[in-house]
Amino acid sequence: MSDESVPTVKYPYLKNMVGFKVDEESMKAVPHAKAELYVHVTTKFAQAFAIIGCMAGAGLGAVRPGKCPVKGFLNGGRNGMLLGLPAGVLATYARMAQVKGSDQDVDMEYAFYDRSYRLRHNRTQVRVDTTSYIGLSAGVLAGAVSSAAYGPLQLGATGLVAGTLAASVYNYATATSD
């Protein structure tokens, strides 16, 4: 069998994200390393800010007279997620600018590639990102089709938090101690 007849994997980033096995050569092909890194870091900021927002919103809703902790939880998660999006972009930019500033000879394309490539191999990070995207999608869909008082952003943020926490618990429970 010649090398020409071996099928190439299209969209290795997405296949890796949904759990398919991707060969090493395809994993090394990172044509959009900068975008992958920005998406990953922005996702992490959205996850963290949504979790903090849910907790803060529920806490404030519980202690303020006449306010509902559930509504505070949902709105806090939404607001946190929305604040996390630009914060993630800015943090990635600032960190990569710091890398560039620390060494003028650094190859920034390689720096983005290296980090993106290593993230592709970090199964725990990929699992958390994937389940948070699934939770976000399910929440947005539920909010869009339901007649509940809460919309797609509130339920989407709740799904993001649920997916993030579920994958984190799974990763912790299945971790091997070294």
PAGU-225633 format. One record per residue (C-alpha): x, y, z; residue in one letter. Coordinates in steps of 0.25 Angstrom, whole numbers, plus 5000, padded with zeros to 4 digits. Example, Ala and Ser with C-alpha at 12.3 -4.5 7.8 and 13.67 -1.06 7.14 Angstrom:
// PAGU-225633
<pt><xx>5049</xx><yy>4982</yy><zz>5031</zz><res>a</res></pt>
<pt><xx>5055</xx><yy>4996</yy><zz>5029</zz><res>s</res></pt>
***
This chain:
// PAGU-225633
<pt><xx>5000</xx><yy>5000</yy><zz>5000</zz><res>m</res></pt>
<pt><xx>5006</xx><yy>5013</yy><zz>4996</zz><res>s</res></pt>
<pt><xx>5006</xx><yy>5026</yy><zz>5005</zz><res>d</res></pt>
<pt><xx>4997</xx><yy>5033</yy><zz>4995</zz><res>e</res></pt>
<pt><xx>4986</xx><yy>5023</yy><zz>4997</zz><res>s</res></pt>
<pt><xx>4986</xx><yy>5025</yy><zz>5012</zz><res>v</res></pt>
<pt><xx>4974</xx><yy>5034</yy><zz>5016</zz><res>p</res></pt>
<pt><xx>4977</xx><yy>5047</yy><zz>5023</zz><res>t</res></pt>
<pt><xx>4969</xx><yy>5052</yy><zz>5035</zz><res>v</res></pt>
<pt><xx>4961</xx><yy>5064</yy><zz>5032</zz><res>k</res></pt>
<pt><xx>4959</xx><yy>5073</yy><zz>5044</zz><res>y</res></pt>
<pt><xx>4968</xx><yy>5066</yy><zz>5054</zz><res>p</res></pt>
<pt><xx>4965</xx><yy>5077</yy><zz>5064</zz><res>y</res></pt>
<pt><xx>4950</xx><yy>5074</yy><zz>5064</zz><res>l</res></pt>
<pt><xx>4952</xx><yy>5059</yy><zz>5064</zz><res>k</res></pt>
<pt><xx>4961</xx><yy>5060</yy><zz>5076</zz><res>n</res></pt>
<pt><xx>4951</xx><yy>5069</yy><zz>5083</zz><res>m</res></pt>
<pt><xx>4940</xx><yy>5059</yy><zz>5081</zz><res>v</res></pt>
<pt><xx>4949</xx><yy>5047</yy><zz>5086</zz><res>g</res></pt>
<pt><xx>4953</xx><yy>5040</yy><zz>5073</zz><res>f</res></pt>
<pt><xx>4966</xx><yy>5034</yy><zz>5072</zz><res>k</res></pt>
<pt><xx>4975</xx><yy>5043</yy><zz>5063</zz><res>v</res></pt>
<pt><xx>4989</xx><yy>5038</yy><zz>5058</zz><res>d</res></pt>
<pt><xx>5001</xx><yy>5046</yy><zz>5063</zz><res>e</res></pt>
<pt><xx>5004</xx><yy>5052</yy><zz>5049</zz><res>e</res></pt>
<pt><xx>4990</xx><yy>5058</yy><zz>5049</zz><res>s</res></pt>
<pt><xx>4992</xx><yy>5063</yy><zz>5063</zz><res>m</res></pt>
<pt><xx>5004</xx><yy>5070</yy><zz>5059</zz><res>k</res></pt>
<pt><xx>4997</xx><yy>5077</yy><zz>5047</zz><res>a</res></pt>
<pt><xx>4993</xx><yy>5090</yy><zz>5054</zz><res>v</res></pt>
<pt><xx>4989</xx><yy>5099</yy><zz>5043</zz><res>p</res></pt>
<pt><xx>4982</xx><yy>5109</yy><zz>5052</zz><res>h</res></pt>
<pt><xx>4990</xx><yy>5108</yy><zz>5065</zz><res>a</res></pt>
<pt><xx>4988</xx><yy>5123</yy><zz>5069</zz><res>k</res></pt>
<pt><xx>4972</xx><yy>5121</yy><zz>5068</zz><res>a</res></pt>
<pt><xx>4973</xx><yy>5108</yy><zz>5075</zz><res>e</res></pt>
<pt><xx>4980</xx><yy>5114</yy><zz>5087</zz><res>l</res></pt>
<pt><xx>4971</xx><yy>5126</yy><zz>5087</zz><res>y</res></pt>
<pt><xx>4959</xx><yy>5117</yy><zz>5087</zz><res>v</res></pt>
<pt><xx>4964</xx><yy>5108</yy><zz>5098</zz><res>h</res></pt>
<pt><xx>4968</xx><yy>5120</yy><zz>5108</zz><res>v</res></pt>
<pt><xx>4956</xx><yy>5127</yy><zz>5105</zz><res>t</res></pt>
<pt><xx>4948</xx><yy>5115</yy><zz>5108</zz><res>t</res></pt>
<pt><xx>4955</xx><yy>5113</yy><zz>5121</zz><res>k</res></pt>
<pt><xx>4952</xx><yy>5128</yy><zz>5125</zz><res>f</res></pt>
<pt><xx>4937</xx><yy>5126</yy><zz>5121</zz><res>a</res></pt>
<pt><xx>4937</xx><yy>5113</yy><zz>5130</zz><res>q</res></pt>
<pt><xx>4943</xx><yy>5120</yy><zz>5142</zz><res>a</res></pt>
<pt><xx>4936</xx><yy>5133</yy><zz>5141</zz><res>f</res></pt>
<pt><xx>4923</xx><yy>5125</yy><zz>5139</zz><res>a</res></pt>
<pt><xx>4925</xx><yy>5116</yy><zz>5152</zz><res>i</res></pt>
<pt><xx>4929</xx><yy>5129</yy><zz>5160</zz><res>i</res></pt>
<pt><xx>4917</xx><yy>5136</yy><zz>5155</zz><res>g</res></pt>
<pt><xx>4907</xx><yy>5125</yy><zz>5158</zz><res>c</res></pt>
<pt><xx>4913</xx><yy>5124</yy><zz>5172</zz><res>m</res></pt>
<pt><xx>4913</xx><yy>5139</yy><zz>5174</zz><res>a</res></pt>
<pt><xx>4899</xx><yy>5141</yy><zz>5168</zz><res>g</res></pt>
<pt><xx>4893</xx><yy>5130</yy><zz>5177</zz><res>a</res></pt>
<pt><xx>4899</xx><yy>5135</yy><zz>5189</zz><res>g</res></pt>
<pt><xx>4895</xx><yy>5149</yy><zz>5187</zz><res>l</res></pt>
<pt><xx>4881</xx><yy>5144</yy><zz>5183</zz><res>g</res></pt>
<pt><xx>4880</xx><yy>5136</yy><zz>5196</zz><res>a</res></pt>
<pt><xx>4884</xx><yy>5148</yy><zz>5205</zz><res>v</res></pt>
<pt><xx>4876</xx><yy>5159</yy><zz>5198</zz><res>r</res></pt>
<pt><xx>4862</xx><yy>5160</yy><zz>5203</zz><res>p</res></pt>
<pt><xx>4852</xx><yy>5157</yy><zz>5192</zz><res>g</res></pt>
<pt><xx>4862</xx><yy>5152</yy><zz>5182</zz><res>k</res></pt>
<pt><xx>4862</xx><yy>5138</yy><zz>5177</zz><res>c</res></pt>
<pt><xx>4875</xx><yy>5130</yy><zz>5178</zz><res>p</res></pt>
<pt><xx>4872</xx><yy>5121</yy><zz>5166</zz><res>v</res></pt>
<pt><xx>4870</xx><yy>5134</yy><zz>5158</zz><res>k</res></pt>
<pt><xx>4883</xx><yy>5139</yy><zz>5164</zz><res>g</res></pt>
<pt><xx>4890</xx><yy>5126</yy><zz>5160</zz><res>f</res></pt>
<pt><xx>4886</xx><yy>5126</yy><zz>5146</zz><res>l</res></pt>
<pt><xx>4888</xx><yy>5141</yy><zz>5143</zz><res>n</res></pt>
<pt><xx>4901</xx><yy>5141</yy><zz>5151</zz><res>g</res></pt>
<pt><xx>4906</xx><yy>5129</yy><zz>5142</zz><res>g</res></pt>
<pt><xx>4902</xx><yy>5136</yy><zz>5129</zz><res>r</res></pt>
<pt><xx>4908</xx><yy>5149</yy><zz>5133</zz><res>n</res></pt>
<pt><xx>4921</xx><yy>5142</yy><zz>5137</zz><res>g</res></pt>
<pt><xx>4922</xx><yy>5134</yy><zz>5124</zz><res>m</res></pt>
<pt><xx>4920</xx><yy>5147</yy><zz>5116</zz><res>l</res></pt>
<pt><xx>4931</xx><yy>5154</yy><zz>5124</zz><res>l</res></pt>
<pt><xx>4940</xx><yy>5142</yy><zz>5122</zz><res>g</res></pt>
<pt><xx>4940</xx><yy>5143</yy><zz>5107</zz><res>l</res></pt>
<pt><xx>4947</xx><yy>5156</yy><zz>5105</zz><res>p</res></pt>
<pt><xx>4955</xx><yy>5153</yy><zz>5118</zz><res>a</res></pt>
<pt><xx>4961</xx><yy>5140</yy><zz>5111</zz><res>g</res></pt>
<pt><xx>4964</xx><yy>5147</yy><zz>5098</zz><res>v</res></pt>
<pt><xx>4971</xx><yy>5158</yy><zz>5106</zz><res>l</res></pt>
<pt><xx>4979</xx><yy>5149</yy><zz>5115</zz><res>a</res></pt>
<pt><xx>4984</xx><yy>5140</yy><zz>5103</zz><res>t</res></pt>
<pt><xx>4988</xx><yy>5153</yy><zz>5096</zz><res>y</res></pt>
<pt><xx>4995</xx><yy>5158</yy><zz>5109</zz><res>a</res></pt>
<pt><xx>5002</xx><yy>5145</yy><zz>5111</zz><res>r</res></pt>
<pt><xx>5007</xx><yy>5143</yy><zz>5097</zz><res>m</res></pt>
<pt><xx>5012</xx><yy>5158</yy><zz>5097</zz><res>a</res></pt>
<pt><xx>5019</xx><yy>5155</yy><zz>5110</zz><res>q</res></pt>
<pt><xx>5026</xx><yy>5143</yy><zz>5103</zz><res>v</res></pt>
<pt><xx>5030</xx><yy>5151</yy><zz>5092</zz><res>k</res></pt>
<pt><xx>5035</xx><yy>5162</yy><zz>5101</zz><res>g</res></pt>
<pt><xx>5043</xx><yy>5153</yy><zz>5109</zz><res>s</res></pt>
<pt><xx>5052</xx><yy>5148</yy><zz>5097</zz><res>d</res></pt>
<pt><xx>5052</xx><yy>5156</yy><zz>5084</zz><res>q</res></pt>
<pt><xx>5058</xx><yy>5144</yy><zz>5077</zz><res>d</res></pt>
<pt><xx>5046</xx><yy>5135</yy><zz>5080</zz><res>v</res></pt>
<pt><xx>5038</xx><yy>5129</yy><zz>5069</zz><res>d</res></pt>
<pt><xx>5024</xx><yy>5133</yy><zz>5072</zz><res>m</res></pt>
<pt><xx>5018</xx><yy>5124</yy><zz>5062</zz><res>e</res></pt>
<pt><xx>5025</xx><yy>5112</yy><zz>5068</zz><res>y</res></pt>
<pt><xx>5021</xx><yy>5117</yy><zz>5082</zz><res>a</res></pt>
<pt><xx>5006</xx><yy>5116</yy><zz>5078</zz><res>f</res></pt>
<pt><xx>5008</xx><yy>5103</yy><zz>5071</zz><res>y</res></pt>
<pt><xx>5016</xx><yy>5097</yy><zz>5083</zz><res>d</res></pt>
<pt><xx>5005</xx><yy>5101</yy><zz>5093</zz><res>r</res></pt>
<pt><xx>4993</xx><yy>5096</yy><zz>5083</zz><res>s</res></pt>
<pt><xx>5000</xx><yy>5083</yy><zz>5080</zz><res>y</res></pt>
<pt><xx>5002</xx><yy>5080</yy><zz>5095</zz><res>r</res></pt>
<pt><xx>4988</xx><yy>5084</yy><zz>5098</zz><res>l</res></pt>
<pt><xx>4983</xx><yy>5074</yy><zz>5088</zz><res>r</res></pt>
<pt><xx>4990</xx><yy>5063</yy><zz>5096</zz><res>h</res></pt>
<pt><xx>4985</xx><yy>5067</yy><zz>5109</zz><res>n</res></pt>
<pt><xx>4973</xx><yy>5058</yy><zz>5110</zz><res>r</res></pt>
<pt><xx>4967</xx><yy>5064</yy><zz>5123</zz><res>t</res></pt>
<pt><xx>4967</xx><yy>5078</yy><zz>5117</zz><res>q</res></pt>
<pt><xx>4961</xx><yy>5073</yy><zz>5104</zz><res>v</res></pt>
<pt><xx>4950</xx><yy>5065</yy><zz>5112</zz><res>r</res></pt>
<pt><xx>4947</xx><yy>5077</yy><zz>5121</zz><res>v</res></pt>
<pt><xx>4946</xx><yy>5086</yy><zz>5108</zz><res>d</res></pt>
<pt><xx>4937</xx><yy>5076</yy><zz>5101</zz><res>t</res></pt>
<pt><xx>4927</xx><yy>5073</yy><zz>5112</zz><res>t</res></pt>
<pt><xx>4926</xx><yy>5088</yy><zz>5115</zz><res>s</res></pt>
<pt><xx>4923</xx><yy>5091</yy><zz>5100</zz><res>y</res></pt>
<pt><xx>4912</xx><yy>5079</yy><zz>5100</zz><res>i</res></pt>
<pt><xx>4906</xx><yy>5085</yy><zz>5113</zz><res>g</res></pt>
<pt><xx>4906</xx><yy>5099</yy><zz>5107</zz><res>l</res></pt>
<pt><xx>4900</xx><yy>5094</yy><zz>5094</zz><res>s</res></pt>
<pt><xx>4889</xx><yy>5086</yy><zz>5102</zz><res>a</res></pt>
<pt><xx>4886</xx><yy>5098</yy><zz>5111</zz><res>g</res></pt>
<pt><xx>4885</xx><yy>5108</yy><zz>5099</zz><res>v</res></pt>
<pt><xx>4876</xx><yy>5098</yy><zz>5092</zz><res>l</res></pt>
<pt><xx>4867</xx><yy>5096</yy><zz>5104</zz><res>a</res></pt>
<pt><xx>4866</xx><yy>5111</yy><zz>5107</zz><res>g</res></pt>
<pt><xx>4863</xx><yy>5114</yy><zz>5092</zz><res>a</res></pt>
<pt><xx>4851</xx><yy>5103</yy><zz>5091</zz><res>v</res></pt>
<pt><xx>4846</xx><yy>5105</yy><zz>5105</zz><res>s</res></pt>
<pt><xx>4835</xx><yy>5115</yy><zz>5110</zz><res>s</res></pt>
<pt><xx>4843</xx><yy>5116</yy><zz>5123</zz><res>a</res></pt>
<pt><xx>4846</xx><yy>5130</yy><zz>5129</zz><res>a</res></pt>
<pt><xx>4860</xx><yy>5127</yy><zz>5126</zz><res>y</res></pt>
<pt><xx>4866</xx><yy>5128</yy><zz>5113</zz><res>g</res></pt>
<pt><xx>4877</xx><yy>5122</yy><zz>5105</zz><res>p</res></pt>
<pt><xx>4889</xx><yy>5130</yy><zz>5111</zz><res>l</res></pt>
<pt><xx>4885</xx><yy>5126</yy><zz>5125</zz><res>q</res></pt>
<pt><xx>4883</xx><yy>5112</yy><zz>5122</zz><res>l</res></pt>
<pt><xx>4895</xx><yy>5111</yy><zz>5113</zz><res>g</res></pt>
<pt><xx>4904</xx><yy>5116</yy><zz>5124</zz><res>a</res></pt>
<pt><xx>4898</xx><yy>5106</yy><zz>5134</zz><res>t</res></pt>
<pt><xx>4901</xx><yy>5095</yy><zz>5124</zz><res>g</res></pt>
<pt><xx>4915</xx><yy>5101</yy><zz>5122</zz><res>l</res></pt>
<pt><xx>4917</xx><yy>5100</yy><zz>5137</zz><res>v</res></pt>
<pt><xx>4910</xx><yy>5086</yy><zz>5138</zz><res>a</res></pt>
<pt><xx>4919</xx><yy>5081</yy><zz>5127</zz><res>g</res></pt>
<pt><xx>4932</xx><yy>5087</yy><zz>5133</zz><res>t</res></pt>
<pt><xx>4929</xx><yy>5081</yy><zz>5147</zz><res>l</res></pt>
<pt><xx>4925</xx><yy>5068</yy><zz>5142</zz><res>a</res></pt>
<pt><xx>4937</xx><yy>5066</yy><zz>5134</zz><res>a</res></pt>
<pt><xx>4946</xx><yy>5071</yy><zz>5145</zz><res>s</res></pt>
<pt><xx>4940</xx><yy>5061</yy><zz>5155</zz><res>v</res></pt>
<pt><xx>4942</xx><yy>5050</yy><zz>5145</zz><res>y</res></pt>
<pt><xx>4956</xx><yy>5054</yy><zz>5143</zz><res>n</res></pt>
<pt><xx>4959</xx><yy>5054</yy><zz>5158</zz><res>y</res></pt>
<pt><xx>4952</xx><yy>5041</yy><zz>5160</zz><res>a</res></pt>
<pt><xx>4959</xx><yy>5034</yy><zz>5149</zz><res>t</res></pt>
<pt><xx>4973</xx><yy>5040</yy><zz>5151</zz><res>a</res></pt>
<pt><xx>4984</xx><yy>5031</yy><zz>5154</zz><res>t</res></pt>
<pt><xx>4994</xx><yy>5035</yy><zz>5165</zz><res>s</res></pt>
<pt><xx>5008</xx><yy>5035</yy><zz>5161</zz><res>d</res></pt>
***
